[in-house]
Amino acid sequence: MSGILDGKRILITGVLMESSIAFHAAKLAQEQGAEILLTAYPRPTLTQRIAKKLPRPVKVIELDVTNDEHLGRLEEAVSEELGGLDGIVHSIAFAPQDALGGNFLNTSFESVATAMHVSAFSLKSLTMACLPLMQNGGSVVGLTFDARYAWPQYDWMGPAKAALEATNRYMARDLGKQNIRCNLVAAGPIGSMAAKSIPGFEELASVWGHRSPLEWEMTDPEPAARAMVALLSDWFPKTTGEIVHVDGGLHAIGA
C-alpha cells in the first residue's frame, strides 16, 4: 500500500525527544513513504539517539539556523544525502529565560532579538538555504502557537510566533511562483522539552481542560504531526500562506 509521501524527500528540524511533534512528523513521514534527513543543534548526539526509534535509519546533520556558515553548507550536505528536496519541516523555537515567565516588560532587546532570530527569521533563512534543492517546487511546513492572543507566561515567544506567522505569509507570496507552498500548523500545548522550558507552562495549558471543544491530550503529539505530514503531501496542492489549527478547536471558542 502506497503512502501519501511516496518518493518525497523531506528535511526535518527539531527532533529533540520522543515527545517532540517533529519526532512524530518524522515517524509518520517515513511510514508514508518519505526519505528523510534530520538536523540538530546544539546536541546532534541527542537527536541521533532518538532517531534510532524511527522506523528506518536516518542521518542527522548539525545545523544552527543562526549560523551563516552552517546554512551555507546545508545545500551540499542535503544534496549528498537526498539529491534534492520536496519538503521542509521547521520546528525550531527558542527564547532566553528572561524573555519568558512574566518578565515581558523587563526583557532586554538582546534577548528579544535572539527569540526573533531563532524562532521567526530562521523560517526564511532555512528555506532560502534549501531553495536550490527544490527545483520541482515543494512544501514548507512550520509550527506555531496561536499568536493572536497574549498567553500567560509566554511573553516574547508570543511576538516571535506572530513574526513567524507573518513571515510564512510573505514567503507564500514570494515562493508561489516556484510552486513552493508555505504553511503552518498551530498546535495546542504538548508536554515536550520545549514546552517544559517555559516557566508556568502548566498554567497556560490548563485553559484547554475547560475550553477545548474536543478533548485535548497534552501527551499526544501525533494529531499535529499528522497535519504537518498532510501539508507536506500533494493533498493540499493549492493551499499556501495558511495556518491549520490542531488545538482541539479552542481557537474558535471565545469563552
Beta strands, then each sheet from edge to edge (+ up, - down):
strand 1: 9-12
strand 2: 35-40
strand 3: 60-62
strand 4: 87-90
strand 5: 138-144
strand 6: 180-187
strand 7: 243-246
sheet 1: 3+ 2+ 1+ 4+ 5+ 6+ 7+
end
